[in-house]
Structure formats: structure tokens, C-alpha cells
Amino acid sequence: MQHVVKLIKRVGWRPVASYFILVLAYIILIHLYSGSKLTFWGAGAIAFSFAAVLALFMYSCFIKPLGEIFNVTQDMARGNLDREIRIYYDNEIGELARSINYMARQLKDNLDDIVLEKNRIQAILSSMSEGVIVMDTWGRVILINSVTEELFRITMAASRGKNILRVIRNYELERMLNQSLETGRSMQKQVQILAPEPRIFQVHIIPLQNPGADRGGVVMILRDITERKILEEMRSEFVANVSHELRTPLTSIRGFAETLLDGALEDPRLAGDFLKIINAETERLSRLIDELLNLSKLENHKFMPNLQPLEIKDLLERVVAVLKSRAEEKQLAVKVEVPEFFSTVPGDPDMIYQVLINLIENAICYTQPGGEITVSASASPEDIRVDVRDNGIGIPAESLPRVFERFYRVDKARSREQGGTGLGLSIVKHIIDAHHGNVQVESEVGVGSTFSFVLPLGR
């Protein structure tokens, strides 16, 4: 008896009751028909009535709820997990509907967590300054961030599923990737990538570990160190240039001082010449150190321009007056061409004075005796322009892009003879940049050069 009760509890009382009623009706019909109390057609009518009632009961209790469950689950499969099966029967169909609703809610919560985590990862990848590429165990691209797209001018859609060599054409990257996938070890190396433009990257490849698997793909991080490498090279070049520039006058001073100590002091004429040379080299050394300090301040933005209304015409005339004697020594004509009523411009008088001194001094140094130098100024509604034009020896075309670099000299021997340090034009550029202007040069060998700078009027 206990086994029967357990079986009924497991199967459910409703199926047992329905089948009991069905069998009871069948037995009654057989009994009535066998006792000739019911004709065949009467039994058929009663059986049909019972069948119709049973079919209606089956439709309302099983078929209709199952159809609704089918429609809702199809909608859930298409991604609409907000749908619910509205069946509240306290039977097996109701239990099934509640279980499906619970499963849909759990799936929705899990998907929301996954989407939230995906958005967090996307936000992290987008905020990184390094390029990130995620690849599967076969070396195919799964994910790239926006920095990678910008660096290599590619898109996520076009890169997904491709081999790294089809995304970034660099065999060194492919070799590192394959080696990391095979060995499961991290790798780090500097790699130069030429396309779409030459850049140097610090590449770090990190293997991903999947639970229950030896390897699960890799993450490649590309840090652009091109600017850092350029700065390192510039620093090394700067140190070498400074060492060379300082060594030259120091060697000269030491040599003449040793000569004087060895007995040249006994010859007044010779000693006087040596002392003049030592004095000139000392002045050159002092000027070099001063210009290095000024350049350092300008490059580190420690010295900001003191902007005030600046009369360019008065400043030009003052600079030309200071350099007039040097120009007369070389029989050079210096002309100033500025309109009578010329607008003022915001600028630092001392800085712009230094700019004009450097440009006009250069023009005097590199113009042959009997030449001509013209300093002119013009204005527009947005800015003013100053040109320093000479008919000197000119600058070769290949040297024009580098004339504003530190220590760059077109004619090194002649520049040193004139006492130049190679820093004047670099200082000019930094001063004009500090004023948010720009400086440029046009030149032709044997014809002359024109150095120009523009200062905005809106500041």
C-alpha cells in the first residue's frame, strides 16, 4: 500500500483521477451495452460526449499551456528574456512554467552581469594609452582597442578572426606570438613597425590561462616609445654637442695658458696676442653657457613671456643702432622698412629684442662685404610679420629643415670663426613658439636668405 501511495505522489493525483474516471466510464458503458440497456448508437453518443469533455479538459489543462510555453520560449530564444509565461495552474504544467520563468530571470541576470563586465573591459581598454590586441589559441584576433585602431588605421570588424600578420605586417611580431603560444611564456621586446608610418613599440605578450586547458590565447600590449627614443637620441646628441662645444674653447685656453707658463710671458707682444685669444675664447665660453641656460629655461617652460604692447618699429631701430658698427665694419647697408603708423603687438620686449639681435647678427655674419640687409614689417588683421632679408651666401636646400636645431651649423668652420654657438636660431624658435607664433626661412645658395617670424595680434 505504501508503494502505491508513493507511486501516486510521484505521478500526481490528477492523471490518476482522470484515467480512473475514463476507465469507470468505459466499464459503465460496457455494462449498459452488454445488458441491452443501451444501443450501439447511444453508447457512441455517450462515448463521444465523454471524449469531447475529456479533449476540452486536455486542451485547457495541457495543450493550450504548452502552446503558450512554446511561443514564450521561442521569444526568449530570440533574446527577449523579459517575457514571462503567465500560467498559474498548480500542476506539472504550472511547475514547468515557473521553472522556465526562473531560468529566464537567472539568464537575464547573468547576461546583464556579462554585459556590465564587457562594458567595463571596453572602458578600460579605451582609456589605455597602449594598443591592446587579444588573440585566441590559433593566433587569430579576437579583440583590439581604439588605440590599436588609430595606430595602425584598422578596424575591429575588419581584424576579427584574422592572423596577426594580416592585421599588422611585421614578421617579428608573428614570431614572438607563435613562440609565446607554443611555450606559454610571456615575451617582451622592442619592435620597429614601418607601416602605416615608422614607429618603435615596446611589445609585451602575455599568455592567457583557461581552466582545464594548458593555453587560452594571448594578450599583446604595444606601447609606442617612438617619442621617447627620439628624445633619448636628442639627449645623447645634445650631450655630445655640448661636450664638443665646451671642449674646443677650453682646449684653446689651456693650450695658450700652458704656452704662457712655459716662457711666452717673457715676450710681451706674443703674450698680449695669447691673452687676447684667451679672452675671446673665455667670452665665447661664457656666451655658450648663457645661451644654454636660456635655452633650457625656454624648453622647460620656466620662463614665460611678459606680454605687453610692443612697438615693433622702435624695437627694430634700437636693434639696428646697436649692430650698426658691426655692419659698417663689413660695409653692409642695413635698411628698416616699417609703415609710419604701425600697430602694436602683444609681446615680451626683451625676448623679441633677443630674436631680432640673433637674426640680424646672423645676416651680418653671412653676408659678404658690400652686401645689403633689409628688415621689414607688415601687418594683417590677425598678426604681424617681420622679415630679415639679406643677399649673403645663402643656405643649401638640404639644410633648411635643420637650421633651427640646437648646435646645427651650415658652415661649421665659418660659424666658429664668427664666434657662433649654434644655439641662436634654436632660441629664436623657442621664443616665437612661447609667443604662439611661428618662424620660417627661405634661402637660395648665392642669392641670400630671408628669416621671418609671425606674432599673433589676438593675445
C-alpha positions as CSV (number, residue, x, y, z in Angstrom):
1,M,0.0,0.0,0.0
2,Q,2.8,2.4,0.8
3,H,4.4,1.7,-2.6
4,V,1.1,2.6,-4.3
5,V,0.9,5.9,-2.3
6,K,4.5,6.8,-3.2
7,L,3.8,6.0,-6.9
8,I,0.6,8.2,-6.9
9,K,2.6,11.0,-5.2
10,R,5.3,10.7,-7.9
11,V,2.9,10.5,-10.8
12,G,0.4,13.1,-9.4
13,W,-3.2,12.7,-8.4
14,R,-4.7,14.5,-11.5
15,P,-3.6,11.9,-14.1
16,V,-4.7,9.1,-11.8
17,A,-8.1,10.7,-11.3
18,S,-8.6,11.4,-15.0
19,Y,-7.7,7.9,-16.0
20,F,-9.9,6.5,-13.2
21,I,-12.9,8.4,-14.5
22,L,-12.1,7.4,-18.1
23,V,-11.9,3.7,-17.2
24,L,-15.0,3.9,-15.0
25,A,-17.0,5.5,-17.8
26,Y,-15.7,2.8,-20.1
27,I,-16.8,0.0,-17.7
28,I,-20.3,1.6,-17.2
29,L,-20.7,1.8,-21.0
30,I,-19.8,-1.8,-21.5
31,H,-22.1,-2.9,-18.7
32,L,-25.0,-1.0,-20.0
33,Y,-24.4,-2.2,-23.6
34,S,-24.0,-5.8,-22.5
35,G,-27.3,-5.7,-20.6
36,S,-29.1,-4.4,-23.6
37,K,-30.0,-1.3,-21.8
38,L,-28.0,0.9,-24.3
39,T,-27.9,0.7,-28.0
40,F,-24.8,1.0,-30.1
41,W,-25.6,4.5,-31.2
42,G,-26.5,5.6,-27.7
43,A,-23.2,4.2,-26.4
44,G,-21.4,6.0,-29.3
45,A,-23.1,9.3,-28.4
46,I,-22.3,9.0,-24.7
47,A,-18.7,8.0,-25.6
48,F,-18.3,11.0,-28.0
49,S,-19.7,13.3,-25.2
50,F,-17.2,12.0,-22.7
51,A,-14.4,12.2,-25.4
52,A,-15.3,15.8,-26.1
53,V,-15.3,16.7,-22.5
54,L,-12.0,15.0,-22.0
55,A,-10.5,16.6,-25.1
56,L,-11.6,20.1,-23.8
57,F,-10.1,19.3,-20.4
58,M,-6.9,18.1,-22.1
59,Y,-6.8,21.3,-24.3
60,S,-7.3,23.7,-21.4
61,C,-5.0,21.9,-19.0
62,F,-2.2,20.8,-21.2
63,I,-2.3,21.7,-24.9
64,K,-3.1,25.4,-24.5
65,P,-0.5,26.0,-21.7
66,L,2.1,24.0,-23.7
67,G,1.5,26.2,-26.8
68,E,1.9,29.3,-24.7
69,I,5.1,27.9,-23.2
70,F,6.3,27.1,-26.7
71,N,5.6,30.7,-28.0
72,V,7.2,32.4,-25.0
73,T,10.3,30.1,-25.1
74,Q,10.8,30.9,-28.8
75,D,10.7,34.6,-27.9
76,M,13.2,34.0,-25.1
77,A,15.5,32.2,-27.5
78,R,15.5,35.3,-29.7
79,G,16.8,37.3,-26.7
80,N,13.7,38.7,-25.2
81,L,14.2,37.5,-21.6
82,D,11.8,40.0,-20.1
83,R,8.8,37.8,-21.3
84,E,7.2,35.6,-18.7
85,I,4.9,32.6,-19.0
86,R,1.6,33.6,-17.3
87,I,0.4,30.1,-16.2
88,Y,-0.7,29.8,-12.6
89,Y,-2.0,26.2,-12.5
90,D,-1.0,24.3,-9.5
91,N,0.1,21.3,-11.6
92,E,3.0,20.0,-13.5
93,I,2.5,22.5,-16.3
94,G,2.5,25.3,-13.8
95,E,5.7,23.9,-12.2
96,L,7.3,23.8,-15.7
97,A,6.2,27.4,-16.4
98,R,7.6,28.7,-13.1
99,S,10.8,26.8,-13.7
100,I,11.2,28.4,-17.2
101,N,10.4,31.8,-15.8
102,Y,13.0,31.4,-13.1
103,M,15.6,30.2,-15.7
104,A,14.9,33.2,-17.8
105,R,15.4,35.6,-14.9
106,Q,18.6,33.9,-14.0
107,L,19.8,34.0,-17.6
108,K,18.9,37.7,-17.8
109,D,20.8,38.5,-14.6
110,N,23.8,36.5,-15.9
111,L,23.7,38.3,-19.2
112,D,23.4,41.7,-17.5
113,D,26.5,40.8,-15.5
114,I,28.3,39.7,-18.6
115,V,27.3,42.9,-20.5
116,L,28.4,45.0,-17.5
117,E,31.7,43.2,-17.3
118,K,32.2,43.6,-21.1
119,N,31.4,47.4,-20.8
120,R,34.0,47.7,-18.0
121,I,36.6,45.9,-20.1
122,Q,35.8,48.1,-23.1
123,A,36.1,51.2,-20.9
124,I,39.4,50.0,-19.5
125,L,40.7,49.2,-23.0
126,S,39.5,52.5,-24.4
127,S,41.1,54.5,-21.6
128,M,44.5,52.8,-22.0
129,S,47.2,54.7,-23.8
130,E,48.7,51.5,-25.1
131,G,47.5,49.4,-28.0
132,V,45.9,46.1,-26.9
133,I,45.3,43.0,-29.1
134,V,43.7,39.8,-27.8
135,M,44.2,36.6,-29.8
136,D,42.9,33.0,-29.4
137,T,45.0,29.8,-29.2
138,W,45.4,29.8,-33.0
139,G,46.7,33.3,-33.1
140,R,43.6,34.9,-34.6
141,V,42.5,38.3,-33.5
142,I,39.5,38.4,-31.0
143,L,39.6,42.0,-29.8
144,I,41.5,45.2,-30.4
145,N,41.1,48.6,-28.6
146,S,40.6,52.0,-30.1
147,V,44.3,52.9,-29.7
148,T,45.3,50.0,-31.9
149,E,42.8,51.0,-34.5
150,E,44.2,54.5,-34.5
151,L,47.8,53.5,-34.6
152,F,47.5,51.0,-37.4
153,R,44.5,52.5,-39.2
154,I,42.5,49.3,-38.9
155,T,39.0,48.5,-37.6
156,M,37.8,45.9,-35.1
157,A,35.3,44.4,-37.7
158,A,37.9,44.0,-40.4
159,S,40.5,42.5,-38.0
160,R,38.4,39.9,-36.1
161,G,39.3,36.3,-36.9
162,K,42.4,37.2,-38.9
163,N,46.0,36.2,-38.4
164,I,48.2,38.9,-36.8
165,L,50.3,39.1,-40.0
166,R,47.2,40.1,-41.9
167,V,46.4,42.9,-39.4
168,I,50.0,44.2,-38.7
169,R,52.5,43.3,-41.3
170,N,55.5,42.6,-39.2
171,Y,57.2,39.2,-39.1
172,E,58.9,39.9,-35.8
173,L,55.5,40.2,-34.1
174,E,54.3,37.0,-35.7
175,R,57.4,35.2,-34.5
176,M,57.0,36.4,-30.9
177,L,53.3,35.5,-30.9
178,N,53.9,32.0,-32.2
179,Q,56.7,31.4,-29.7
180,S,54.5,32.6,-26.8
181,L,51.7,30.4,-27.9
182,E,54.0,27.4,-28.2
183,T,55.9,27.9,-24.9
184,G,53.1,29.5,-22.8
185,R,55.7,32.1,-21.6
186,S,55.5,35.9,-21.6
187,M,57.7,37.8,-24.0
188,Q,58.9,41.4,-24.1
189,K,60.9,43.2,-26.8
190,Q,61.3,46.4,-28.7
191,V,60.0,46.1,-32.3
192,Q,60.1,48.7,-35.1
193,I,56.9,48.7,-37.3
194,L,57.2,50.5,-40.5
195,A,53.5,50.7,-41.6
196,P,51.5,52.8,-41.8
197,E,54.3,55.0,-40.5
198,P,57.7,54.1,-38.9
199,R,57.2,53.7,-35.1
200,I,59.0,51.9,-32.3
201,F,57.0,49.8,-29.9
202,Q,57.7,48.1,-26.6
203,V,55.8,44.8,-27.2
204,H,54.6,42.7,-24.2
205,I,52.9,39.4,-24.9
206,I,51.1,37.7,-22.0
207,P,49.6,34.2,-22.3
208,L,46.0,33.6,-21.0
209,Q,45.3,30.5,-19.0
210,N,41.9,28.8,-19.3
211,P,40.6,26.4,-16.6
212,G,41.2,22.9,-17.6
213,A,43.4,23.9,-20.6
214,D,47.1,24.5,-21.0
215,R,46.8,27.7,-23.0
216,G,43.9,30.0,-23.8
217,G,45.3,32.6,-26.2
218,V,47.4,35.7,-25.6
219,V,47.2,39.4,-24.9
220,M,49.6,41.7,-26.8
221,I,50.3,45.1,-25.4
222,L,52.0,47.7,-27.7
223,R,53.5,50.8,-26.1
224,D,54.5,53.5,-28.5
225,I,58.0,54.6,-27.4
226,T,58.9,56.5,-30.6
227,E,58.9,59.9,-28.9
228,R,60.9,58.5,-26.0
229,K,63.5,57.0,-28.3
230,I,63.8,60.3,-30.3
231,L,64.2,62.2,-27.0
232,E,66.9,59.8,-25.9
233,E,68.7,60.3,-29.2
234,M,68.3,64.0,-28.9
235,R,69.7,64.0,-25.4
236,S,72.7,61.9,-26.4
237,E,73.3,64.2,-29.3
238,F,72.9,67.3,-27.1
239,V,75.4,66.0,-24.5
240,A,77.8,65.1,-27.3
241,N,77.4,68.6,-28.9
242,V,77.7,70.4,-25.6
243,S,80.8,68.4,-24.7
244,H,82.4,69.2,-28.1
245,E,81.4,72.9,-27.9
246,L,82.9,73.3,-24.4
247,R,86.0,71.3,-25.2
248,T,87.0,73.5,-28.1
249,P,87.4,76.8,-26.2
250,L,88.7,75.0,-23.1
251,T,91.4,73.2,-25.1
252,S,92.4,76.5,-26.7
253,I,92.5,78.3,-23.4
254,R,94.5,75.5,-21.8
255,G,97.0,75.4,-24.7
256,F,97.7,79.1,-24.7
257,A,97.9,79.2,-20.9
258,E,100.5,76.4,-20.9
259,T,102.4,78.2,-23.6
260,L,102.5,81.3,-21.5
261,L,103.6,79.3,-18.5
262,D,106.4,77.7,-20.5
263,G,108.0,81.1,-21.1
264,A,105.9,83.0,-23.6
265,L,105.3,85.6,-20.9
266,E,108.8,86.9,-21.5
267,D,107.7,88.1,-24.9
268,P,105.3,91.0,-24.3
269,R,103.9,91.0,-27.9
270,L,103.4,87.3,-28.0
271,A,101.9,87.2,-24.5
272,G,99.5,90.0,-25.5
273,D,98.3,88.1,-28.5
274,F,97.8,84.9,-26.4
275,L,95.9,86.8,-23.8
276,K,93.6,88.3,-26.4
277,I,92.9,84.8,-27.7
278,I,92.3,83.5,-24.2
279,N,89.9,86.4,-23.5
280,A,88.0,85.8,-26.8
281,E,87.6,82.1,-26.0
282,T,86.5,82.9,-22.5
283,E,83.9,85.2,-23.8
284,R,82.7,82.6,-26.3
285,L,82.6,80.0,-23.5
286,S,80.6,82.4,-21.3
287,R,78.2,83.2,-24.1
288,L,77.7,79.5,-24.8
289,I,76.8,78.8,-21.2
290,D,74.4,81.7,-21.0
291,E,72.7,80.6,-24.2
292,L,72.5,77.0,-22.9
293,L,70.8,78.3,-19.7
294,N,68.4,80.5,-21.7
295,L,67.5,77.6,-24.0
296,S,67.0,75.3,-21.0
297,K,64.5,77.8,-19.4
298,L,62.6,78.1,-22.7
299,E,62.4,74.4,-23.3
300,N,61.2,73.7,-19.8
301,H,58.6,76.5,-19.9
302,K,60.2,78.0,-16.8
303,F,60.3,81.4,-18.4
304,M,57.0,82.7,-19.7
305,P,56.9,85.9,-21.8
306,N,55.8,89.1,-20.1
307,L,53.3,90.3,-22.7
308,Q,52.8,94.0,-23.1
309,P,52.1,96.3,-26.0
310,L,55.2,96.2,-28.2
311,E,56.2,98.9,-30.7
312,I,58.0,96.9,-33.4
313,K,59.3,99.9,-35.2
314,D,61.0,101.4,-32.2
315,L,62.5,98.0,-31.3
316,L,63.8,97.4,-34.8
317,E,65.5,100.8,-34.9
318,R,67.1,100.2,-31.5
319,V,68.5,96.8,-32.6
320,V,69.8,98.2,-35.8
321,A,71.5,101.0,-33.9
322,V,73.3,98.5,-31.6
323,L,74.5,96.5,-34.6
324,K,75.3,99.4,-36.8
325,S,79.1,99.4,-36.0
326,R,79.4,95.7,-36.9
327,A,77.6,96.3,-40.2
328,E,79.8,99.3,-41.1
329,E,82.9,97.2,-40.4
330,K,81.8,94.9,-43.3
331,Q,80.5,97.8,-45.4
332,L,76.9,96.5,-45.2
333,A,73.8,98.6,-45.7
334,V,71.0,97.9,-43.2
335,K,67.6,99.2,-44.1
336,V,64.5,99.3,-41.9
337,E,61.1,99.3,-43.8
338,V,58.2,99.7,-41.4
339,P,55.0,101.7,-42.2
340,E,54.7,105.0,-40.4
341,F,51.6,104.1,-38.4
342,F,52.2,100.5,-37.3
343,S,50.0,98.7,-34.8
344,T,51.4,97.4,-31.5
345,V,51.6,93.7,-30.9
346,P,51.5,91.8,-27.5
347,G,55.0,90.5,-26.8
348,D,57.9,90.4,-24.4
349,P,60.3,93.3,-25.3
350,D,63.4,91.5,-24.0
351,M,62.6,88.3,-25.8
352,I,61.7,89.9,-29.1
353,Y,64.8,92.0,-28.8
354,Q,66.9,88.9,-28.5
355,V,65.1,87.4,-31.5
356,L,65.9,90.4,-33.6
357,I,69.6,90.6,-32.4
358,N,70.1,86.9,-33.3
359,L,68.5,87.2,-36.8
360,I,70.2,90.4,-37.8
361,E,73.6,89.3,-36.4
362,N,73.3,86.1,-38.5
363,A,72.5,88.2,-41.6
364,I,75.6,90.4,-40.9
365,C,77.9,87.3,-40.3
366,Y,76.8,85.5,-43.5
367,T,76.6,88.5,-45.9
368,Q,79.7,89.4,-48.0
369,P,81.2,92.9,-47.6
370,G,79.2,95.4,-49.7
371,G,76.0,93.5,-49.3
372,E,72.6,94.7,-48.1
373,I,70.3,93.7,-45.3
374,T,66.6,94.7,-45.2
375,V,64.5,94.5,-42.1
376,S,60.8,94.9,-42.8
377,A,57.5,94.5,-41.0
378,S,53.9,94.1,-42.2
379,A,50.5,93.7,-40.5
380,S,47.3,91.9,-41.1
381,P,44.1,91.8,-39.1
382,E,45.3,88.6,-37.3
383,D,49.0,89.1,-36.9
384,I,52.2,91.0,-37.7
385,R,55.2,89.7,-39.8
386,V,58.8,90.7,-39.5
387,D,61.3,89.7,-42.3
388,V,65.1,89.9,-42.1
389,R,66.4,89.6,-45.7
390,D,70.0,89.5,-46.9
391,N,71.8,88.9,-50.1
392,G,74.5,86.7,-48.5
393,I,75.9,83.3,-49.2
394,G,72.5,81.5,-48.7
395,I,71.7,78.1,-47.2
396,P,71.6,74.8,-49.1
397,A,68.1,73.3,-49.5
398,E,69.0,70.1,-47.6
399,S,70.0,72.2,-44.6
400,L,66.8,74.4,-44.4
401,P,64.8,71.9,-42.3
402,R,67.5,71.7,-39.7
403,V,68.6,75.3,-39.2
404,F,66.5,75.7,-36.1
405,E,68.0,72.6,-34.4
406,R,70.4,73.1,-31.5
407,F,74.1,73.2,-32.5
408,Y,73.3,72.8,-36.2
409,R,75.6,74.8,-38.4
410,V,75.6,75.0,-42.2
411,D,79.2,76.1,-42.3
412,K,80.8,74.9,-39.0
413,A,84.2,76.4,-39.6
414,R,83.0,79.8,-40.5
415,S,80.4,79.8,-37.7
416,R,83.1,79.2,-35.1
417,E,85.3,81.9,-36.7
418,Q,82.4,84.3,-36.2
419,G,82.1,83.2,-32.5
420,G,78.7,81.5,-33.1
421,T,77.5,78.8,-30.7
422,G,74.9,77.1,-32.9
423,L,72.1,77.9,-30.4
424,G,70.9,81.3,-31.7
425,L,68.2,80.1,-34.2
426,S,67.0,77.4,-31.7
427,I,66.5,80.2,-29.1
428,V,64.7,82.2,-31.7
429,K,62.3,79.4,-32.5
430,H,61.6,78.7,-28.8
431,I,60.9,82.4,-28.1
432,I,58.5,82.7,-31.0
433,D,56.8,79.4,-30.0
434,A,56.4,80.9,-26.5
435,H,54.5,83.8,-28.1
436,H,52.3,81.3,-30.0
437,G,53.7,82.5,-33.3
438,N,55.8,80.8,-36.0
439,V,59.2,81.2,-37.6
440,Q,60.4,80.2,-41.1
441,V,63.2,80.6,-43.5
442,E,63.6,80.8,-47.3
443,S,67.0,80.7,-48.9
444,E,68.9,80.1,-52.1
445,V,72.6,79.5,-52.3
446,G,74.4,82.5,-53.7
447,V,71.3,84.7,-53.6
448,G,70.5,85.2,-50.0
449,S,68.2,84.2,-47.1
450,T,65.0,85.6,-45.6
451,F,64.2,84.7,-41.9
452,S,60.6,85.6,-40.9
453,F,58.6,85.4,-37.8
454,V,54.9,86.0,-37.2
455,L,53.3,87.1,-33.9
456,P,49.5,86.9,-33.4
457,L,47.6,90.1,-32.5
458,G,44.9,88.4,-30.6
459,R,46.9,87.7,-27.4
